Amino acid sequence: MFSVTEVPTPKGILQFRREELTGFTCRISPERLRRPIDQTLNISLQPGGCPFCRENIFTVTPTFPDGNRIIVGESVTFPNLYPFGKNHVVTVITREHFLETFSRKHLVDALRGQTNALRKTGGYPSINWNFLPSAGASMLHPHMQGLADPCPSQVIGRYLCASSEYRKKHKKVYWDVLCEEERISERYLFGDEIIWSAHAVPLGEREVRGILPVSSLDGFESYIDLLTRGILEILSLYRRLGTHAFNMSLFFDKAGEDHGYRAFCSFISRINPNQMSTSDSAFMERMHLEPVIFTLPEDLGKYYRKEKI
């Protein structure tokens, strides 16, 4: 499923990893964890006229063409005022301006709001979440963003093409084979219907993926509750590791298409917000699209199992 090339350095071993299906590569340098760049959480929690707070949200946010917003529980979904996709929606998750501990209902309702909005758009949907400014969130108030474009983004596009080629060549679905491999690997965390593991060739620090048994939004609704339970478990793992900021993306195939693909939910941890605004993304990540990772995926699996004992 992936290859590893190790190179000795004066500070230890550097790994170059390559995912065989897509050709995605990364570098893992555990010694870089010794740099004290990740700090305790330091942010201002004052609302200060936040447009997502209840006193503002129904007057300053846009509506869908029918003049309405989608409301599920506490969540409120509406079109993005500054879209960077053909169909770009925002779901405000909670009434509270800031939360770090989310309930199952918070996330189930938000995912249902996203699903209801994206189901109407067609295209290749994704549900995304930037949590805290150091993860790219422009608003502190917790919110998800949904996209559905006529063409898939680079990552999902490569997976769709590669999954289709794999099935043609091997007469089996890559994701089914992957789930079998991950279940017995050191990277496996938990799950049966949805397999959660530390991704072998990470695209970000401490990347964890949950592989669903569906490919598109069709059929996803019946797995929202189970997925939410997994998401809460990953957030708990991140908190135990001392990390607060994260990115999440849930990638789907286009409804009615069959690429031999399975939808997956990916998390990466980000550096905690700090006064120096030091980021854990630099030229290798943004310009080369080849992330430099600190944590070995197998070590993340070991940490999860040790903490659960």
Backbone as numpy.savetxt, mean C-alpha at the origin, in Angstrom:
# Nx Ny Nz CAx CAy CAz Cx Cy Cz
11.18 -17.60 -7.84 10.36 -16.40 -7.84 11.22 -15.13 -7.84
12.45 -15.20 -7.24 13.35 -14.05 -7.22 14.78 -14.54 -7.08
15.73 -13.68 -7.45 17.14 -14.03 -7.33 17.83 -13.04 -6.40
18.90 -13.50 -5.76 19.68 -12.68 -4.84 21.15 -12.77 -5.21
21.79 -11.63 -5.37 23.23 -11.56 -5.55 23.83 -10.77 -4.40
24.77 -11.39 -3.68 25.37 -10.72 -2.53 26.76 -10.19 -2.89
27.03 -8.97 -2.42 28.32 -8.32 -2.65 28.88 -7.89 -1.29
30.07 -8.36 -0.92 30.64 -7.94 0.36 31.12 -6.49 0.29
30.92 -5.75 1.36 31.41 -4.38 1.49 32.13 -4.26 2.83
32.91 -3.19 3.05 33.58 -3.03 4.34 32.62 -3.00 5.53
31.36 -2.66 5.30 30.38 -2.56 6.38 29.49 -3.79 6.51
29.60 -4.74 5.59 28.72 -5.90 5.63 28.30 -6.32 4.24
27.22 -7.11 4.16 26.76 -7.65 2.88 25.70 -6.75 2.26
25.86 -6.46 0.97 24.86 -5.74 0.18 24.19 -6.74 -0.74
22.85 -6.75 -0.75 22.11 -7.66 -1.61 21.47 -6.92 -2.78
21.59 -7.50 -3.97 20.85 -7.07 -5.14 19.79 -8.13 -5.40
18.52 -7.75 -5.38 17.43 -8.70 -5.58 16.66 -8.35 -6.86
16.19 -9.39 -7.53 15.44 -9.22 -8.77 14.22 -10.14 -8.75
13.02 -9.56 -8.97 11.80 -10.35 -9.09 11.75 -10.91 -10.51
11.70 -12.24 -10.63 11.81 -12.86 -11.95 10.62 -12.55 -12.85
9.42 -12.44 -12.28 8.23 -12.22 -13.10 8.29 -10.90 -13.85
8.65 -9.83 -13.14 8.57 -8.47 -13.72 9.90 -7.85 -14.04
10.98 -8.35 -13.43 12.27 -7.70 -13.59 12.50 -6.56 -12.61
11.54 -6.31 -11.71 11.75 -5.28 -10.69 12.98 -5.65 -9.85
13.79 -4.63 -9.54 15.01 -4.86 -8.75 15.05 -3.92 -7.56
15.82 -4.31 -6.55 16.07 -3.43 -5.42 17.43 -3.78 -4.83
17.91 -2.91 -3.95 19.15 -3.13 -3.21 18.80 -3.14 -1.73
19.34 -4.10 -0.99 19.09 -4.16 0.45 20.42 -4.01 1.18
20.48 -2.97 2.01 21.70 -2.65 2.75 21.35 -2.53 4.23
21.35 -3.65 4.98 20.95 -3.61 6.39 21.77 -2.65 7.24
23.03 -2.41 6.88 23.87 -1.52 7.68 23.34 -0.09 7.72
22.54 0.29 6.71 22.03 1.66 6.69 20.99 1.91 7.77
20.51 0.84 8.41 19.61 1.01 9.56 20.31 1.70 10.72
21.65 1.63 10.74 22.40 2.22 11.84 22.41 3.74 11.79
22.03 4.32 10.66 21.97 5.79 10.57 20.76 6.27 11.38
20.93 7.19 12.31 19.81 7.62 13.18 18.93 8.66 12.50
18.27 8.28 11.39 17.46 9.27 10.69 15.98 9.15 11.02
15.54 7.99 11.57 14.14 7.82 11.93 13.96 8.24 13.38
13.05 9.16 13.63 12.89 9.76 14.95 11.50 9.49 15.49
11.27 9.88 16.76 9.94 9.76 17.32 8.99 10.71 16.61
7.72 10.37 16.64 6.71 11.15 15.92 6.65 12.57 16.47
6.69 13.56 15.57 6.69 14.97 15.98 5.88 15.77 14.98
4.58 15.94 15.24 3.72 16.69 14.35 2.73 17.50 15.17
2.19 18.55 14.55 1.14 19.35 15.19 -0.21 18.72 14.87
-1.03 18.54 15.90 -2.32 17.87 15.71 -3.49 18.85 15.68
-3.23 20.16 15.62 -4.30 21.15 15.61 -4.97 21.20 14.24
-6.30 21.17 14.18 -7.01 21.17 12.89 -6.71 22.41 12.03
-6.81 23.60 12.61 -6.46 24.83 11.87 -7.22 25.02 10.57
-8.55 24.86 10.58 -9.33 25.08 9.36 -9.24 23.95 8.36
-8.98 22.75 8.81 -8.85 21.59 7.92 -10.13 21.40 7.10
-10.03 21.32 5.76 -11.22 21.15 4.93 -11.88 19.78 5.10
-11.20 18.80 5.70 -11.77 17.47 5.87 -12.48 17.31 7.21
-12.38 18.30 8.09 -13.11 18.22 9.36 -14.59 18.49 9.12
-15.44 17.99 10.01 -16.88 17.98 9.77 -17.47 19.37 9.57
-16.90 20.39 10.23 -17.47 21.73 10.08 -17.21 22.33 8.71
-16.32 21.71 7.91 -15.97 22.26 6.59 -16.27 21.32 5.43
-16.24 20.02 5.67 -16.20 19.06 4.57 -17.39 19.17 3.62
-18.57 19.49 4.13 -19.76 19.51 3.27 -19.98 20.85 2.58
-19.06 21.78 2.79 -19.17 23.07 2.11 -17.99 23.35 1.17
-16.81 22.80 1.49 -15.63 23.16 0.68 -15.18 22.04 -0.26
-15.67 20.81 -0.07 -15.25 19.73 -0.97 -16.23 19.60 -2.13
-15.74 19.15 -3.30 -16.62 19.03 -4.47 -17.57 17.83 -4.35
-18.55 17.78 -5.22 -19.51 16.68 -5.27 -19.39 15.96 -6.60
-19.99 14.78 -6.67 -20.07 14.06 -7.93 -21.09 14.75 -8.84
-21.14 14.38 -10.13 -22.06 15.06 -11.07 -23.51 15.10 -10.62
-23.92 14.12 -9.79 -25.32 14.12 -9.33 -25.53 15.07 -8.15
-24.46 15.78 -7.74 -24.57 16.73 -6.64 -24.39 16.14 -5.27
-24.04 14.85 -5.21 -23.91 14.17 -3.92 -22.48 13.73 -3.64
-22.24 13.37 -2.39 -21.03 12.70 -1.96 -21.45 11.31 -1.48
-20.51 10.38 -1.42 -20.81 9.04 -0.94 -20.48 8.98 0.55
-21.47 8.67 1.36 -21.28 8.60 2.81 -21.53 7.18 3.28
-20.51 6.58 3.90 -20.62 5.25 4.48 -20.07 5.34 5.90
-20.94 5.22 6.89 -20.50 5.39 8.27 -19.93 6.79 8.45
-18.75 6.89 9.04 -18.08 8.18 9.20 -17.42 8.65 7.92
-17.18 7.76 6.98 -16.40 8.12 5.78 -17.22 8.96 4.80
-16.52 9.89 4.14 -17.14 10.74 3.13 -16.25 10.70 1.89
-16.84 10.35 0.74 -16.08 10.21 -0.51 -16.57 11.24 -1.52
-15.62 11.87 -2.23 -15.94 12.92 -3.20 -14.82 13.00 -4.23
-15.03 13.69 -5.35 -13.97 13.84 -6.34 -12.80 14.65 -5.79
-11.59 14.30 -6.21 -10.41 15.07 -5.81 -10.45 16.44 -6.48
-10.23 17.49 -5.70 -10.26 18.85 -6.24 -9.10 19.11 -7.19
-7.99 18.41 -6.97 -6.80 18.57 -7.82 -6.37 17.20 -8.34
-7.11 16.63 -9.28 -6.87 15.24 -9.70 -5.59 15.09 -10.52
-4.95 13.92 -10.39 -3.87 13.56 -11.31 -4.18 12.23 -11.99
-5.48 11.98 -12.16 -5.96 10.82 -12.91 -7.31 11.17 -13.51
-7.72 10.38 -14.53 -9.01 10.66 -15.16 -10.14 10.55 -14.15
-10.08 9.54 -13.30 -11.06 9.37 -12.23 -10.28 9.30 -10.92
-10.40 10.33 -10.10 -9.59 10.46 -8.89 -10.51 10.90 -7.76
-10.68 10.03 -6.76 -11.61 10.33 -5.66 -10.88 10.29 -4.33
-11.44 10.98 -3.35 -10.89 11.05 -2.00 -11.93 10.51 -1.03
-11.49 9.72 -0.07 -12.36 9.27 1.01 -11.77 9.71 2.35
-12.43 10.63 3.03 -12.05 11.01 4.38 -12.53 9.90 5.31
-11.62 9.34 6.10 -11.91 8.11 6.83 -12.69 8.35 8.11
-12.31 9.39 8.86 -12.88 9.59 10.20 -13.34 11.03 10.40
-14.21 11.20 11.39 -14.57 12.54 11.84 -13.38 13.22 12.50
-12.61 12.44 13.26 -11.49 13.00 14.00 -10.43 13.53 13.04
-9.83 14.66 13.43 -8.79 15.27 12.60 -7.55 14.39 12.51
-7.26 13.69 13.59 -6.08 12.82 13.56 -6.32 11.59 14.43
-6.01 10.44 13.89 -6.05 9.17 14.61 -4.85 8.34 14.19
-4.32 7.57 15.12 -3.31 6.59 14.75 -3.85 5.17 14.89
-4.85 4.99 15.72 -5.46 3.67 15.91 -6.85 3.68 15.29
-7.00 2.93 14.22 -8.26 2.89 13.48 -9.06 1.66 13.88
-10.37 1.81 13.92 -11.23 0.66 14.18 -11.45 -0.11 12.88
-11.92 -1.34 13.02 -12.25 -2.13 11.83 -13.34 -1.43 11.02
-14.33 -0.86 11.70 -15.43 -0.18 11.00 -14.93 1.04 10.24
-13.98 1.79 10.81 -13.41 2.94 10.10 -12.93 2.52 8.70
-12.13 1.46 8.67 -11.50 1.07 7.41 -12.46 0.34 6.48
-13.34 -0.49 7.04 -14.35 -1.15 6.21 -15.21 -0.11 5.51
-15.68 0.89 6.24 -16.54 1.92 5.65 -15.79 2.72 4.60
-14.53 3.06 4.86 -13.74 3.83 3.89 -13.51 3.02 2.62
-13.20 1.74 2.76 -12.99 0.89 1.58 -14.28 0.70 0.79
-15.41 0.63 1.49 -16.69 0.53 0.78 -16.97 1.84 0.03
-16.66 2.97 0.64 -16.84 4.24 -0.05 -16.00 4.33 -1.31
-14.73 3.92 -1.21 -13.85 3.91 -2.38 -14.39 2.97 -3.45
-14.80 1.78 -3.04 -15.30 0.79 -3.99 -16.54 1.29 -4.71
-17.46 1.90 -3.97 -18.69 2.42 -4.58 -18.38 3.49 -5.62
-17.38 4.32 -5.34 -17.02 5.39 -6.28 -16.30 4.84 -7.50
-15.35 3.93 -7.30 -14.51 3.43 -8.40 -15.25 2.45 -9.30
-16.23 1.76 -8.75 -16.97 0.77 -9.54 -17.68 1.42 -10.72
-18.01 2.69 -10.61 -18.75 3.39 -11.66 -17.85 3.92 -12.78
-16.54 3.85 -12.60 -15.64 4.58 -13.51 -15.03 3.73 -14.60
-14.93 2.41 -14.42 -14.21 1.59 -15.37 -12.72 1.78 -15.20
-11.94 1.34 -16.16 -10.49 1.52 -16.09 -9.84 0.55 -15.11
-8.61 0.88 -14.72 -7.80 0.05 -13.84 -7.75 0.70 -12.46
-8.55 0.23 -11.51 -8.67 0.92 -10.23 -7.53 0.61 -9.26
-7.26 1.56 -8.41 -6.39 1.33 -7.25 -6.92 2.16 -6.09
-6.75 1.64 -4.89 -7.11 2.35 -3.66 -5.81 2.62 -2.92
-5.58 3.88 -2.56 -4.27 4.30 -2.06 -4.42 5.11 -0.77
-3.35 5.07 0.04 -3.39 5.76 1.33 -1.99 6.26 1.67
-1.83 7.58 1.76 -0.62 8.20 2.29 -0.93 8.62 3.73
-0.19 8.10 4.70 -0.45 8.46 6.09 0.72 9.24 6.65
0.49 10.48 6.99 1.42 11.46 7.55 2.24 12.13 6.44
2.67 13.38 6.69 3.36 14.17 5.66 4.62 13.51 5.10
5.36 12.79 5.93 6.59 12.16 5.42 6.30 11.03 4.47
5.03 10.60 4.38 4.62 9.60 3.39 3.94 10.25 2.19
3.95 11.59 2.15 3.38 12.30 1.01 1.98 12.81 1.22
1.44 12.70 2.45 0.08 13.19 2.71 0.08 14.71 2.79
-0.71 15.36 1.95 -0.80 16.81 1.99 -1.75 17.27 3.09
-2.61 16.35 3.57 -3.55 16.63 4.65 -3.29 15.64 5.79
-3.22 16.15 7.01 -3.02 15.27 8.16 -4.25 14.43 8.43
-5.43 14.98 8.18 -6.69 14.27 8.42 -6.67 12.97 7.60
-6.85 11.80 8.22 -6.69 10.53 7.50 -7.65 10.41 6.31
-7.10 10.05 5.16 -7.92 9.91 3.95 -7.27 8.95 2.97
-8.10 8.28 2.20 -7.65 7.42 1.11 -7.91 8.11 -0.23
-7.21 7.65 -1.25 -7.42 8.18 -2.61 -7.60 7.02 -3.58
-8.61 7.14 -4.42 -8.86 6.12 -5.43 -8.60 6.65 -6.82
-7.98 5.83 -7.65 -7.70 6.18 -9.05 -8.25 5.09 -9.96
-8.73 5.50 -11.12 -9.13 4.54 -12.15 -8.90 5.20 -13.50
-7.83 4.77 -14.18 -7.46 5.35 -15.47 -7.67 4.34 -16.59
-7.81 4.82 -17.84 -7.97 3.91 -18.97 -6.77 3.00 -19.18
-5.57 3.46 -18.77 -4.36 2.64 -18.87 -3.80 2.40 -17.47
-3.25 1.23 -17.22 -2.71 0.95 -15.88 -1.42 1.74 -15.63
-1.13 2.02 -14.36 0.14 2.65 -14.01 1.27 1.65 -14.24
2.51 2.11 -14.15 3.66 1.29 -14.55 3.73 -0.03 -13.78
3.58 0.02 -12.47 3.74 -1.20 -11.67 2.68 -2.22 -12.03
1.41 -1.82 -12.02 0.36 -2.79 -12.30 0.39 -3.24 -13.76
0.79 -2.34 -14.66 0.89 -2.70 -16.07 1.90 -3.82 -16.29
3.03 -3.73 -15.60 4.06 -4.76 -15.74 3.58 -6.09 -15.16
2.87 -6.02 -14.05 2.36 -7.26 -13.46 1.29 -7.91 -14.34
0.43 -7.12 -14.94 -0.61 -7.68 -15.80 0.01 -8.37 -17.01
0.95 -7.71 -17.67 1.59 -8.31 -18.85 2.38 -9.56 -18.47
3.14 -9.47 -17.38 3.97 -10.60 -16.97 3.12 -11.78 -16.50
2.00 -11.49 -15.82 1.11 -12.57 -15.36 0.52 -13.32 -16.54
0.13 -12.57 -17.58 -0.44 -13.18 -18.77 0.59 -14.06 -19.48
1.82 -13.56 -19.60 2.89 -14.33 -20.25 3.23 -15.59 -19.44
3.25 -15.47 -18.12 3.57 -16.60 -17.26 2.53 -17.71 -17.45
1.27 -17.34 -17.50 0.22 -18.34 -17.66 0.32 -19.04 -19.01
0.63 -18.28 -20.05 0.79 -18.88 -21.37 1.95 -19.88 -21.38
3.03 -19.51 -20.72 4.24 -20.33 -20.75 4.15 -21.54 -19.85
3.57 -21.37 -18.64 3.61 -22.44 -17.64 2.26 -23.13 -17.42
1.19 -22.63 -18.06 -0.14 -23.22 -17.93 -0.65 -23.20 -16.48
-0.24 -22.20 -15.73 -0.71 -22.03 -14.36 -0.66 -20.55 -14.00
-1.35 -20.19 -12.93 -1.41 -18.80 -12.51 -0.25 -18.49 -11.58
0.55 -17.50 -11.94 1.73 -17.13 -11.16 1.39 -16.88 -9.70
0.29 -16.20 -9.44 -0.04 -15.77 -8.08 -0.40 -16.95 -7.19
-0.96 -17.99 -7.78 -1.25 -19.20 -7.00 0.06 -19.88 -6.59
1.00 -19.92 -7.51 2.31 -20.50 -7.21 3.03 -19.65 -6.16
2.94 -18.33 -6.33 3.59 -17.43 -5.38 3.04 -17.62 -3.97
1.72 -17.73 -3.84 1.12 -17.92 -2.52 1.61 -19.21 -1.87
1.75 -20.28 -2.65 2.26 -21.54 -2.11 3.70 -21.38 -1.61
4.51 -20.65 -2.39 5.91 -20.43 -2.01 6.01 -19.56 -0.77
5.24 -18.48 -0.72 5.33 -17.54 0.40 4.84 -18.17 1.69
3.85 -19.06 1.59 3.28 -19.68 2.79 4.32 -20.49 3.56
5.32 -21.03 2.87 6.34 -21.85 3.53 7.67 -21.13 3.65
7.70 -19.83 3.33 8.95 -19.08 3.38 9.12 -18.39 4.73
10.33 -17.86 4.98 10.58 -17.08 6.18 9.86 -15.74 6.15
9.39 -15.35 4.98 8.73 -14.04 4.84 7.26 -14.08 5.19
6.67 -15.27 5.28 5.24 -15.40 5.55 4.89 -14.81 6.91
3.80 -14.03 6.94 3.33 -13.43 8.19 2.08 -14.14 8.70
0.99 -14.09 7.92 -0.26 -14.69 8.37 -1.22 -14.76 7.19
-2.38 -15.38 7.42 -3.44 -15.39 6.43 -3.56 -16.69 5.66
-4.78 -16.95 5.20 -5.08 -18.14 4.41 -5.74 -17.74 3.09
-6.94 -17.18 3.16 -7.58 -16.69 1.93 -6.82 -15.51 1.35
-6.35 -14.63 2.22 -5.46 -13.54 1.82 -4.11 -13.83 2.45
-3.10 -14.04 1.63 -1.75 -14.38 2.11 -0.96 -13.10 2.32
-0.52 -12.86 3.55 0.29 -11.68 3.87 1.73 -12.11 4.13
2.67 -11.45 3.44 4.08 -11.76 3.63 4.92 -10.53 3.34
6.14 -10.54 3.85 7.11 -9.49 3.52 7.57 -9.74 2.09
7.36 -8.77 1.21 7.66 -8.99 -0.21 9.15 -9.20 -0.43
9.49 -10.21 -1.22 10.88 -10.64 -1.38 11.76 -9.60 -2.06
11.19 -8.84 -2.98 11.96 -7.80 -3.69 11.25 -6.47 -3.43
11.51 -5.86 -2.28 10.70 -4.71 -1.85 10.85 -3.50 -2.76
9.74 -2.80 -2.95 9.74 -1.52 -3.63 9.80 -0.37 -2.62
9.83 -0.69 -1.34 9.94 0.29 -0.28 10.30 -0.40 1.01
10.65 0.39 2.03 11.09 -0.17 3.30 9.98 -1.00 3.95
10.35 -2.19 4.44 9.43 -3.10 5.13 8.15 -3.35 4.32
8.30 -3.58 3.03 7.10 -3.80 2.21 6.43 -5.12 2.59
5.13 -5.04 2.82 4.30 -6.21 3.08 3.19 -6.24 2.05
2.91 -7.43 1.51 1.84 -7.57 0.52 0.82 -8.60 0.98
-0.44 -8.29 0.72 -1.53 -9.23 0.92 -2.13 -9.56 -0.44
-2.11 -10.84 -0.81 -2.59 -11.27 -2.13 -4.01 -11.79 -1.99
-4.94 -11.18 -2.73 -6.35 -11.53 -2.63 -6.71 -12.62 -3.64
-7.82 -13.33 -3.42 -8.25 -14.35 -4.38 -9.09 -13.80 -5.53
-9.17 -12.48 -5.69 -9.92 -11.86 -6.79 -8.96 -10.98 -7.58
-9.36 -10.63 -8.79 -8.48 -9.81 -9.63 -9.00 -8.39 -9.82
-10.31 -8.22 -9.86 -10.90 -6.91 -10.11 -11.81 -6.51 -8.96
-12.45 -5.34 -9.10 -13.40 -4.90 -8.07 -14.60 -5.83 -7.97
-14.90 -6.56 -9.06 -15.98 -7.55 -9.02 -15.60 -8.64 -8.00
-16.40 -8.81 -7.01 -16.12 -9.81 -6.00 -15.30 -9.31 -4.83
-14.74 -8.09 -4.95 -13.90 -7.57 -3.87 -14.68 -7.29 -2.59
-15.94 -6.85 -2.74 -16.70 -6.41 -1.58 -16.80 -7.49 -0.50
-16.89 -8.74 -0.91 -17.02 -9.81 0.08 -15.72 -10.06 0.84
-14.62 -9.46 0.40 -13.34 -9.63 1.08 -12.90 -8.38 1.84
-13.72 -7.33 1.82 -13.32 -6.08 2.47 -13.07 -6.28 3.96
-13.96 -7.00 4.64 -13.78 -7.19 6.07 -12.51 -7.97 6.38
-12.26 -9.04 5.64 -11.05 -9.85 5.86 -9.80 -9.04 5.55
-9.83 -8.27 4.47 -8.68 -7.44 4.13 -8.42 -6.41 5.23
-9.48 -5.83 5.76 -9.34 -4.83 6.82 -8.66 -5.43 8.04
-9.02 -6.65 8.40 -8.38 -7.29 9.54 -6.87 -7.44 9.30
-6.50 -7.76 8.07 -5.08 -7.86 7.74 -4.39 -6.51 7.78
-5.07 -5.47 7.27 -4.50 -4.12 7.29 -4.22 -3.69 8.73
-5.16 -3.93 9.63 -4.98 -3.55 11.03 -3.81 -4.31 11.66
-3.62 -5.56 11.25 -2.50 -6.35 11.76 -1.17 -5.77 11.28
-1.11 -5.33 10.02 0.12 -4.74 9.50 0.41 -3.41 10.19
-0.62 -2.60 10.41 -0.42 -1.33 11.12 0.09 -1.58 12.54
-0.42 -2.63 13.18 0.06 -2.98 14.51 1.53 -3.40 14.47
1.90 -4.15 13.45 3.31 -4.55 13.28 4.19 -3.31 13.11
3.76 -2.39 12.27 4.54 -1.18 12.05 4.69 -0.38 13.35
3.64 -0.28 14.14 3.72 0.46 15.40 4.73 -0.20 16.34
4.73 -1.53 16.39 5.68 -2.23 17.26 7.12 -2.00 16.80
7.29 -1.78 15.53 8.62 -1.48 14.98 9.00 -0.01 15.16
8.06 0.80 15.65 8.35 2.21 15.91 8.11 3.13 14.73
7.45 2.62 13.68 7.19 3.45 12.52 5.72 3.84 12.49
5.46 5.11 12.13 4.09 5.64 12.12 3.60 5.92 10.70
4.46 6.46 9.86 4.06 6.85 8.50 4.12 5.65 7.56
3.21 5.63 6.57 3.21 4.52 5.62 2.49 4.93 4.34
2.71 4.14 3.31 1.93 4.21 2.07 1.26 2.86 1.85
0.05 2.90 1.33 -0.67 1.68 0.97 -1.24 1.83 -0.42
-1.17 0.78 -1.22 -1.84 0.75 -2.52 -2.45 -0.63 -2.73
-3.67 -0.64 -3.21 -4.41 -1.86 -3.51 -4.70 -1.83 -5.01
-4.10 -2.76 -5.76 -4.13 -2.74 -7.22 -5.10 -3.78 -7.78
-5.96 -3.35 -8.70 -6.93 -4.24 -9.35 -6.73 -4.26 -10.85
-7.13 -5.37 -11.47 -7.25 -5.45 -12.93 -8.56 -4.78 -13.34
-8.69 -4.49 -14.61 -9.92 -3.91 -15.14 -11.02 -4.97 -15.13
-12.21 -4.57 -14.74 -13.34 -5.50 -14.70 -13.58 -6.11 -16.07
-13.81 -7.42 -16.12 -14.10 -8.10 -17.38 -12.87 -8.58 -18.11
-11.67 -8.25 -17.64 -10.44 -8.71 -18.28 -9.83 -9.85 -17.47
-9.03 -10.68 -18.13 -8.44 -11.84 -17.47 -6.98 -11.97 -17.89
-6.09 -11.52 -17.01 -4.65 -11.59 -17.27 -3.97 -12.66 -16.43
-4.77 -13.49 -15.73 -4.15 -14.43 -14.81 -3.52 -13.69 -13.64
-4.19 -12.64 -13.20 -3.66 -11.73 -12.17 -4.49 -11.86 -10.90
-3.89 -11.54 -9.76 -4.60 -11.46 -8.48 -4.35 -10.07 -7.88
-5.41 -9.43 -7.41 -5.26 -8.13 -6.76 -4.38 -8.29 -5.53
-3.57 -7.27 -5.26 -2.76 -7.31 -4.04 -2.72 -5.95 -3.37
-2.59 -5.98 -2.04 -2.52 -4.79 -1.21 -1.10 -4.67 -0.69
-0.44 -3.57 -0.99 0.96 -3.40 -0.62 1.12 -2.25 0.37
1.91 -2.49 1.42 2.28 -1.46 2.39 3.79 -1.26 2.36
4.23 -0.01 2.49 5.63 0.27 2.79 5.66 1.25 3.96
6.61 1.06 4.87 6.76 2.00 5.97 7.60 3.18 5.50
7.32 4.35 6.07 8.06 5.56 5.73 8.67 6.16 6.99
9.62 7.02 6.83 10.26 7.66 7.96 9.25 8.51 8.71
9.37 8.57 10.03 8.46 9.39 10.83 8.67 10.87 10.53
7.60 11.68 10.54 7.77 13.13 10.36 8.75 13.68 11.39
9.60 14.59 10.95 10.60 15.16 11.85 10.88 16.61 11.48
11.50 17.34 12.37 11.71 18.78 12.18 12.63 19.08 11.01
13.54 18.15 10.70 14.46 18.38 9.58 13.85 18.00 8.24
12.67 17.38 8.28 11.98 16.91 7.07 12.85 15.96 6.25
13.66 15.17 6.94 14.46 14.16 6.26 13.56 13.09 5.68
13.74 12.75 4.42 12.92 11.75 3.77 13.72 10.48 3.55
13.04 9.35 3.48 13.72 8.09 3.19 13.67 7.75 1.70
13.28 8.71 0.87 13.32 8.52 -0.58 14.28 9.54 -1.18
15.24 9.05 -1.99 16.23 9.93 -2.62 16.34 9.56 -4.09
17.47 9.87 -4.73 17.54 9.75 -6.19 17.39 8.32 -6.69
17.88 7.35 -5.93 17.73 5.97 -6.40 16.26 5.57 -6.49
15.47 6.01 -5.50 14.06 5.63 -5.48 13.25 6.38 -6.53
13.47 7.68 -6.64 12.61 8.50 -7.49 13.12 8.61 -8.93
14.43 8.64 -9.14 14.98 8.80 -10.49 15.30 7.47 -11.16
15.80 6.52 -10.38 16.18 5.23 -10.96 15.07 4.19 -10.82
14.05 4.50 -10.03 12.99 3.53 -9.71 13.59 2.23 -9.19
14.67 2.35 -8.41 15.32 1.18 -7.83 15.58 1.50 -6.36
14.66 1.12 -5.48 14.75 1.51 -4.08 15.91 0.85 -3.34
16.50 1.59 -2.43 17.51 1.06 -1.51 16.79 0.73 -0.20
16.79 -0.53 0.18 16.03 -1.03 1.32 16.99 -1.34 2.47
16.54 -1.13 3.72 17.36 -1.42 4.89 17.05 -2.79 5.49
15.78 -3.18 5.49 15.34 -4.35 6.24 15.20 -5.58 5.34
15.86 -6.68 5.70 15.70 -7.92 4.96 14.27 -8.45 5.16
13.57 -8.83 4.08 12.21 -9.35 4.21 12.12 -10.54 5.16
13.13 -11.40 5.13 13.12 -12.56 6.02 13.21 -12.13 7.49
13.95 -11.04 7.77 14.03 -10.54 9.14 12.69 -9.99 9.61
11.92 -9.39 8.69 10.60 -8.87 9.07 9.67 -10.04 9.42
9.77 -11.14 8.66 8.98 -12.32 8.99 9.35 -12.88 10.35
10.66 -12.93 10.65 11.11 -13.42 11.95 10.61 -12.53 13.08
10.66 -11.21 12.87 10.21 -10.27 13.90 8.73 -10.47 14.19
7.92 -10.63 13.12 6.48 -10.81 13.32 6.21 -12.08 14.14
6.87 -13.17 13.78 6.61 -14.43 14.49 7.10 -14.37 15.94
8.22 -13.70 16.19 8.74 -13.57 17.54 7.79 -12.76 18.42
7.23 -11.67 17.86 6.34 -10.80 18.63 5.00 -11.48 18.92
4.61 -12.47 18.09 3.32 -13.13 18.27 3.39 -14.26 19.29
4.61 -14.66 19.66 4.75 -15.77 20.63 4.33 -15.30 22.02
